[in-house]
Amino acid sequence: MARKSKSNMSEQYLEENKDQIYENALAEIQSFELPLGTTLRSVYDDQPNAHQRFMEKLDACIRNHDREIEKMCNFHHQGFVDAITELLKVRADAEKLKVQVTDTNRRLQDAGKEVIAQTEEIIRCRVQQRNITTVVEKLQLCLPVLEMYSKLKEQMNVKRYYSALKTMEQLENLYLPRVSQYRFCQIMIENLPKLREEIKEISMSDLKDFLESIRKHSDRIGETAMKQAQQQKTFSTTLQKQNNVNYGRNMHLGRSRILESKNEITLKRTFEEDDEHEEEVLTAQDLVDFSPVYRCLHIYSVLGDGEIFENYYRKQRRKQARLVLQPQSSMHETVEGYRRYFSQIVGFFVVEDHILHVTQGLVTRTYTDELWNMALSKIIAVLRTHSSYCSDPDLVLELKNLIVVFADTLQGYGFPVNRLFDLLFEIRDQYNETLLKKWSGLFRDIFEADNYSPIPVANEEEYKIVISKFPFQDPELDKQSFPKKLPMSQSVPQIYIQVKEFIYASLKFSESLHRSSTEIDDMLRKSTNLLLTRTLSSCLQNLIKKPHIGLTELVQIIINTTHLEQACKYLEDFISNITNISQVTVHTARLYGLSTFKDARHAAEGEIYMKLNQKIDEFIQIADYDWTMSESDGRASGYLMDLINFLRSTFQVFTHLPGKVAQTACMSACQHLSTSLMQMLLDSELKQISMGAIQQFNLDVIQCELFASSEPVPGFQGDTLQLAFIDLRQLLDLFMVWDWSTYLADYGQATSKYLRVNPSTALTLLEKVHRGMRDSSKKNNIFAQFRKNDRDKQKLIETVVKQLRSLVNGMSQHT
C-alpha cells in the first residue's frame, strides 16, 4: 500500500513537472530569445504523447491571448471612435489655417524680394566703386607701359617687325624700370627676349591662319570652279551642236537639252555683262588672301629656314587633304552631300594649282601629282562605297553628272581623270540596277491596275491615241467600223511606253561619258535586254503565278505577250534612231525580248492547263453518286453538265489564242477529266458499286464524249479528242454488255474490242460490283428464283475474278 501510494505520488510529480516544462517551452517560444530548436527538442525528448499534450497547451495559450486581445480592443474601441470624430471636426479649421498661412507666407516673400534686390545692388555698387578707385590709381602708373606693350602687339599683328623691335627697346630702357615692382612687369621683362625669337613663329601663325582660311573657303572655291567649267562645257557643246550637220537627228531628246543650253548661255552672258565685278568676287584669289603665305615664305627664306617652311606647309596640306577626302557618313543620302564633297576637293586642288604657279619651290608638279594620285584613289574608294548605298536612280544620275563636272573641272587644271570615267562605268551598272528595281515596281503597278480585257475604242480619235503609244497594225481590224476592240489590254501600251522611258533613262547616264555612239548603243541594248529578260520576265512570271489570276486573265496575258513580242523590232529601231547606229552594224547587239515573251507565254499556257485541271477537280469534288442505286436517273448528273457548260464557255474565250494552245488546253482538260472519273470508280474507299450506278456513270461519260465530238476547239482531226475517254468507254462497255467471254478470249490481241481495259482495273471494279450484287441480293431475297439467278451470276463473277487474277499475276511475273 505504501509502495502504491509512493508510486502515485511519483506520477503526480512527473505530471506536474511536465506541465511546468510545457509552460516554460511556451514562454520561451513567446519570448523569441532562445533557439526554438532546443526548446522543441526538450518537448519531444519525453514520452511519446508529449507532442499531443504540448499542442493542447499551445492551443490553450492561444485562446487566452485571443481573449485578452478581444478585451483590450473592446476597452479602447470607444476612445478610438471619439478621437476620429474629433479629428474630423478640426479638419476644416486646419485646412483654413493652412490656406491663411500659405497666403501670408507668399505675401511676405513678395514684399521681401524688392528689399533684398535693392540691398544686393547697393553692396555691388559699393564694391565696384572701391575697386574702380584702386584700379584708376594703379593704372595711372601702369598705363604708359601697357600702351607701349599694346603697341608692340599691334605691330607684330600687322607684321611690322622692325617697329616692334624698336618698341621693345623703349620698354626695356624707359618704361619698365618705373613699374618694376609689379609682377606683370617682371613677366614682360622675361618675355621681351623671347618675343624677338617668336617673330618667326608669328609668321608661322599667319600661315596657320591662311591654312584655316583656305580650308573654310575650299568648298566655295570648288563650287565656283565647277560652275565655270560646267558653263564653259555647255557653251562649247551648244556651239558644236549648231555646227553639226546631223543636228536634225534625235530631236526628241535634243530639243529640251538645247533649250536648256541656250538658257544657260543667256544667263551667263547677262551675268558677265551686267555684273562683271561680282563675277570677279567669285575667284579663288578674292575668296582667300594669299599674302600670308608669301610673307612667311619670304621671312623663312631670309632667316635660312625655307626648307623647314616648305616641309611644314606640305605636311599640313596633306593633313587637310585627308580631312577633305573623308566624307560624311550620310553623304549618300542627298545630292547636296556629294556636291559639298566634290566642291571641297576641287577647292583644295585649285588652291594648290595657284600656289604652284605663283611661288617658286613651295610646291612642285611632282608633289601635286603625288597628292592627286593619293586623293584619286581615296575618292574612287569613297564613291564606290557610298554609291552602292544609293537606291534612287535619280540620285545616281545626279551623282554621275557631278562626277563628270568634277572630272572636267580638274582636267582643266591639268590633273588626269581617266580613272574617274572608268569608275563611272561601274556606277553605270549600279544605275541600271536601281533602274531595274524602279521599273520592276512600275511594271507591277501596271499589271495590278490592268483589267485584262481588250481595249475598247469608240472612235477614230481614241484609236489614234492608242496606236500613238503602241505600234499596232491589223488590216482586218482597220476594216471594222467603230466602236471596236483592240485585242491587247491596257497594260500593253503602258509597258511599251515604260520600256522606252527606261531607254531614255539609260541614255541619260551615257551622256557626257566621252564614249562613241556605237558604245552608247551597245550599252542601251544591254540594259534594255536586262530589263526584258530579268525584270519584265520576273514580273510576268510572278503575275502568272498569282492566285487571283483566272483563266480569262491568263488568256489575255498570252495575247498581250504576243503583241509585246511583235513590238520588239520597233524598240530596236527606236534605239537605233536615238543613237544613230544602223542595225546592220556587225557589232550591234540584238534585243532578247522574243525569248522573254515566249517564256512568259509558255508559263501562262502551263498555268491555264493547271487551272483548268483544278477547276475540273472542284466540279468532281461536288459529285454525289449513289453507288447503291438500283437504276439510273435516265439523265446525266447535274455536276457534270455544269462542268461541260463551264468548259464550253471557257474554250470560247480561247478563240484569240494560237490554235495549238487552245487544242492542247482542250485535250489536257479532257484527259484530266477522264482520269478523274476513272479514279472515282477505282477509289479504294469505295467498297461496292451497283449496276444502276454503273449505268448512271455511263450516262455521264456519254455526255463527255458528246462534248468531245462537238469540237469545242477547232482544229482536231476526226475523233482525236474522243480518244481521251476511250479507256472509260471500253471499261463501261465491258460491264454494261457483260461481255467477259470476249474480253478474256481476245485479251492480248491487237484487234481486241477491249484493248484499253487493264485486267487489274477490270478486277478492281468487278469486285466492287460483286460486293454490290451480294448486298442487293440480301435485301431482295423474297423470291427464290431471284436468289437462284443471283447465285448463278455470282458464280460467273467468281470465275471471271479468278481468271482476271491469273492475268494480273501473269503480268506482274512478266514485269
Secondary structure in CASP SS format (residue, H / E / C, confidence):
PFRMAT SS
TARGET T0000
AUTHOR 0000-0000-0000
METHOD secondary structure of the structure
MODEL  1
M C 1.00
A H 1.00
R H 1.00
K H 1.00
S H 1.00
K H 1.00
S H 1.00
N H 1.00
M H 1.00
S H 1.00
E H 1.00
Q H 1.00
Y H 1.00
L H 1.00
E H 1.00
E H 1.00
N H 1.00
K H 1.00
D H 1.00
Q H 1.00
I H 1.00
Y H 1.00
E H 1.00
N H 1.00
A H 1.00
L H 1.00
A H 1.00
E H 1.00
I H 1.00
Q H 1.00
S H 1.00
F C 1.00
E C 1.00
L C 1.00
P C 1.00
L H 1.00
G H 1.00
T H 1.00
T H 1.00
L H 1.00
R H 1.00
S H 1.00
V H 1.00
Y H 1.00
D C 1.00
D C 1.00
Q C 1.00
P C 1.00
N C 1.00
A H 1.00
H H 1.00
Q H 1.00
R H 1.00
F H 1.00
M H 1.00
E H 1.00
K H 1.00
L H 1.00
D H 1.00
A H 1.00
C H 1.00
I H 1.00
R H 1.00
N H 1.00
H H 1.00
D H 1.00
R H 1.00
E H 1.00
I H 1.00
E H 1.00
K H 1.00
M H 1.00
C H 1.00
N H 1.00
F H 1.00
H H 1.00
H H 1.00
Q H 1.00
G H 1.00
F H 1.00
V H 1.00
D H 1.00
A H 1.00
I H 1.00
T H 1.00
E H 1.00
L H 1.00
L H 1.00
K H 1.00
V H 1.00
R H 1.00
A H 1.00
D H 1.00
A H 1.00
E H 1.00
K H 1.00
L H 1.00
K H 1.00
V H 1.00
Q H 1.00
V H 1.00
T H 1.00
D H 1.00
T H 1.00
N H 1.00
R H 1.00
R H 1.00
L H 1.00
Q H 1.00
D H 1.00
A H 1.00
G H 1.00
K H 1.00
E H 1.00
V H 1.00
I H 1.00
A H 1.00
Q H 1.00
T H 1.00
E H 1.00
E H 1.00
I H 1.00
I H 1.00
R H 1.00
C H 1.00
R H 1.00
V H 1.00
Q H 1.00
Q H 1.00
R H 1.00
N H 1.00
I H 1.00
T H 1.00
T H 1.00
V H 1.00
V H 1.00
E H 1.00
K H 1.00
L H 1.00
Q H 1.00
L H 1.00
C H 1.00
L H 1.00
P H 1.00
V H 1.00
L H 1.00
E H 1.00
M H 1.00
Y H 1.00
S H 1.00
K H 1.00
L H 1.00
K H 1.00
E H 1.00
Q H 1.00
M H 1.00
N H 1.00
V C 1.00
K C 1.00
R C 1.00
Y H 1.00
Y H 1.00
S H 1.00
A H 1.00
L H 1.00
K H 1.00
T H 1.00
M H 1.00
E H 1.00
Q H 1.00
L H 1.00
E H 1.00
N H 1.00
L H 1.00
Y H 1.00
L H 1.00
P H 1.00
R H 1.00
V H 1.00
S C 1.00
Q C 1.00
Y C 1.00
R H 1.00
F H 1.00
C H 1.00
Q H 1.00
I H 1.00
M H 1.00
I H 1.00
E H 1.00
N H 1.00
L H 1.00
P H 1.00
K H 1.00
L H 1.00
R H 1.00
E H 1.00
E H 1.00
I H 1.00
K H 1.00
E H 1.00
I H 1.00
S H 1.00
M H 1.00
S H 1.00
D H 1.00
L H 1.00
K H 1.00
D H 1.00
F H 1.00
L H 1.00
E H 1.00
S H 1.00
I H 1.00
R H 1.00
K H 1.00
H H 1.00
S H 1.00
D H 1.00
R H 1.00
I H 1.00
G H 1.00
E H 1.00
T H 1.00
A H 1.00
M H 1.00
K H 1.00
Q H 1.00
A H 1.00
Q H 1.00
Q H 1.00
Q H 1.00
K H 1.00
T H 1.00
F H 1.00
S H 1.00
T H 1.00
T H 1.00
L H 1.00
Q H 1.00
K H 1.00
Q H 1.00
N C 1.00
N C 1.00
V C 1.00
N C 1.00
Y C 1.00
G C 1.00
R C 1.00
N C 1.00
M H 1.00
H H 1.00
L H 1.00
G H 1.00
R H 1.00
S H 1.00
R H 1.00
I H 1.00
L H 1.00
E H 1.00
S H 1.00
K H 1.00
N H 1.00
E H 1.00
I H 1.00
T H 1.00
L H 1.00
K H 1.00
R H 1.00
T H 1.00
F H 1.00
E H 1.00
E H 1.00
D H 1.00
D C 1.00
E H 1.00
H H 1.00
E H 1.00
E H 1.00
E H 1.00
V H 1.00
L C 1.00
T C 1.00
A H 1.00
Q H 1.00
D H 1.00
L H 1.00
V C 1.00
D C 1.00
F C 1.00
S H 1.00
P H 1.00
V H 1.00
Y H 1.00
R H 1.00
C H 1.00
L H 1.00
H H 1.00
I H 1.00
Y H 1.00
S H 1.00
V H 1.00
L C 1.00
G C 1.00
D C 1.00
G H 1.00
E H 1.00
I H 1.00
F H 1.00
E H 1.00
N H 1.00
Y H 1.00
Y H 1.00
R H 1.00
K H 1.00
Q H 1.00
R H 1.00
R H 1.00
K H 1.00
Q H 1.00
A H 1.00
R H 1.00
L H 1.00
V H 1.00
L H 1.00
Q C 1.00
P C 1.00
Q C 1.00
S C 1.00
S C 1.00
M H 1.00
H H 1.00
E H 1.00
T C 1.00
V H 1.00
E H 1.00
G H 1.00
Y H 1.00
R H 1.00
R H 1.00
Y H 1.00
F H 1.00
S H 1.00
Q H 1.00
I H 1.00
V H 1.00
G H 1.00
F H 1.00
F H 1.00
V H 1.00
V H 1.00
E H 1.00
D H 1.00
H H 1.00
I H 1.00
L H 1.00
H H 1.00
V H 1.00
T C 1.00
Q C 1.00
G C 1.00
L C 1.00
V C 1.00
T C 1.00
R H 1.00
T H 1.00
Y H 1.00
T H 1.00
D H 1.00
E H 1.00
L H 1.00
W H 1.00
N H 1.00
M H 1.00
A H 1.00
L H 1.00
S H 1.00
K H 1.00
I H 1.00
I H 1.00
A H 1.00
V H 1.00
L H 1.00
R H 1.00
T H 1.00
H H 1.00
S H 1.00
S C 1.00
Y C 1.00
C C 1.00
S C 1.00
D C 1.00
P H 1.00
D H 1.00
L H 1.00
V H 1.00
L H 1.00
E H 1.00
L H 1.00
K H 1.00
N H 1.00
L H 1.00
I H 1.00
V H 1.00
V H 1.00
F H 1.00
A H 1.00
D H 1.00
T H 1.00
L H 1.00
Q H 1.00
G H 1.00
Y C 1.00
G C 1.00
F C 1.00
P C 1.00
V C 1.00
N H 1.00
R H 1.00
L H 1.00
F H 1.00
D H 1.00
L H 1.00
L H 1.00
F H 1.00
E H 1.00
I H 1.00
R H 1.00
D H 1.00
Q H 1.00
Y H 1.00
N H 1.00
E H 1.00
T H 1.00
L H 1.00
L H 1.00
K H 1.00
K H 1.00
W H 1.00
S H 1.00
G H 1.00
L H 1.00
F H 1.00
R H 1.00
D H 1.00
I H 1.00
F H 1.00
E H 1.00
A H 1.00
D C 1.00
N C 1.00
Y C 1.00
S C 1.00
P C 1.00
I E 1.00
P E 1.00
V E 1.00
A C 1.00
N C 1.00
E H 1.00
E H 1.00
E H 1.00
Y H 1.00
K H 1.00
I H 1.00
V H 1.00
I H 1.00
S H 1.00
K H 1.00
F C 1.00
P C 1.00
F C 1.00
Q C 1.00
D C 1.00
P H 1.00
E H 1.00
L H 1.00
D H 1.00
K H 1.00
Q C 1.00
S C 1.00
F C 1.00
P C 1.00
K E 1.00
K E 1.00
L E 1.00
P C 1.00
M C 1.00
S C 1.00
Q C 1.00
S H 1.00
V H 1.00
P H 1.00
Q H 1.00
I H 1.00
Y H 1.00
I H 1.00
Q H 1.00
V H 1.00
K H 1.00
E H 1.00
F H 1.00
I H 1.00
Y H 1.00
A H 1.00
S H 1.00
L H 1.00
K H 1.00
F H 1.00
S H 1.00
E C 1.00
S C 1.00
L C 1.00
H C 1.00
R C 1.00
S C 1.00
S H 1.00
T H 1.00
E H 1.00
I H 1.00
D H 1.00
D H 1.00
M H 1.00
L H 1.00
R H 1.00
K H 1.00
S H 1.00
T H 1.00
N H 1.00
L H 1.00
L H 1.00
L H 1.00
T H 1.00
R H 1.00
T H 1.00
L H 1.00
S H 1.00
S H 1.00
C H 1.00
L H 1.00
Q H 1.00
N H 1.00
L H 1.00
I H 1.00
K H 1.00
K C 1.00
P C 1.00
H C 1.00
I C 1.00
G C 1.00
L H 1.00
T H 1.00
E H 1.00
L H 1.00
V H 1.00
Q H 1.00
I H 1.00
I H 1.00
I H 1.00
N H 1.00
T H 1.00
T H 1.00
H H 1.00
L H 1.00
E H 1.00
Q H 1.00
A C 1.00
C H 1.00
K H 1.00
Y H 1.00
L H 1.00
E H 1.00
D H 1.00
F H 1.00
I H 1.00
S H 1.00
N H 1.00
I H 1.00
T H 1.00
N C 1.00
I C 1.00
S C 1.00
Q C 1.00
V C 1.00
T C 1.00
V C 1.00
H C 1.00
T C 1.00
A C 1.00
R C 1.00
L C 1.00
Y C 1.00
G H 1.00
L H 1.00
S H 1.00
T H 1.00
F H 1.00
K H 1.00
D H 1.00
A H 1.00
R H 1.00
H H 1.00
A H 1.00
A H 1.00
E H 1.00
G H 1.00
E H 1.00
I H 1.00
Y H 1.00
M H 1.00
K H 1.00
L H 1.00
N H 1.00
Q H 1.00
K H 1.00
I H 1.00
D H 1.00
E H 1.00
F H 1.00
I H 1.00
Q H 1.00
I C 1.00
A C 1.00
D C 1.00
Y C 1.00
D C 1.00
W C 1.00
T C 1.00
M C 1.00
S C 1.00
E C 1.00
S C 1.00
D C 1.00
G C 1.00
R C 1.00
A C 1.00
S C 1.00
G H 1.00
Y H 1.00
L H 1.00
M H 1.00
D H 1.00
L H 1.00
I H 1.00
N H 1.00
F H 1.00
L H 1.00
R H 1.00
S H 1.00
T H 1.00
F H 1.00
Q H 1.00
V H 1.00
F H 1.00
T H 1.00
H H 1.00
L C 1.00
P C 1.00
G H 1.00
K H 1.00
V H 1.00
A H 1.00
Q H 1.00
T H 1.00
A H 1.00
C H 1.00
M H 1.00
S H 1.00
A H 1.00
C H 1.00
Q H 1.00
H H 1.00
L H 1.00
S H 1.00
T H 1.00
S H 1.00
L H 1.00
M H 1.00
Q H 1.00
M H 1.00
L H 1.00
L C 1.00
D C 1.00
S C 1.00
E C 1.00
L C 1.00
K C 1.00
Q C 1.00
I C 1.00
S C 1.00
M H 1.00
G H 1.00
A H 1.00
I H 1.00
Q H 1.00
Q H 1.00
F H 1.00
N H 1.00
L H 1.00
D H 1.00
V H 1.00
I H 1.00
Q H 1.00
C H 1.00
E H 1.00
L H 1.00
F H 1.00
A H 1.00
S H 1.00
S C 1.00
E C 1.00
P C 1.00
V C 1.00
P C 1.00
G C 1.00
F C 1.00
Q C 1.00
G C 1.00
D C 1.00
T C 1.00
L H 1.00
Q H 1.00
L H 1.00
A H 1.00
F H 1.00
I H 1.00
D H 1.00
L H 1.00
R H 1.00
Q H 1.00
L H 1.00
L H 1.00
D H 1.00
L H 1.00
F H 1.00
M H 1.00
V H 1.00
W C 1.00
D C 1.00
W H 1.00
S H 1.00
T H 1.00
Y H 1.00
L H 1.00
A H 1.00
D H 1.00
Y C 1.00
G C 1.00
Q C 1.00
A C 1.00
T C 1.00
S C 1.00
K C 1.00
Y C 1.00
L C 1.00
R C 1.00
V C 1.00
N C 1.00
P H 1.00
S H 1.00
T H 1.00
A H 1.00
L H 1.00
T H 1.00
L H 1.00
L H 1.00
E H 1.00
K H 1.00
V H 1.00
H H 1.00
R H 1.00
G H 1.00
M H 1.00
R H 1.00
D H 1.00
S H 1.00
S H 1.00
K H 1.00
K H 1.00
N C 1.00
N C 1.00
I C 1.00
F C 1.00
A H 1.00
Q H 1.00
F H 1.00
R H 1.00
K H 1.00
N H 1.00
D H 1.00
R H 1.00
D H 1.00
K H 1.00
Q H 1.00
K H 1.00
L H 1.00
I H 1.00
E H 1.00
T H 1.00
V H 1.00
V H 1.00
K H 1.00
Q H 1.00
L H 1.00
R H 1.00
S H 1.00
L H 1.00
V H 1.00
N H 1.00
G H 1.00
M H 1.00
S H 1.00
Q H 1.00
H H 1.00
T C 1.00
END
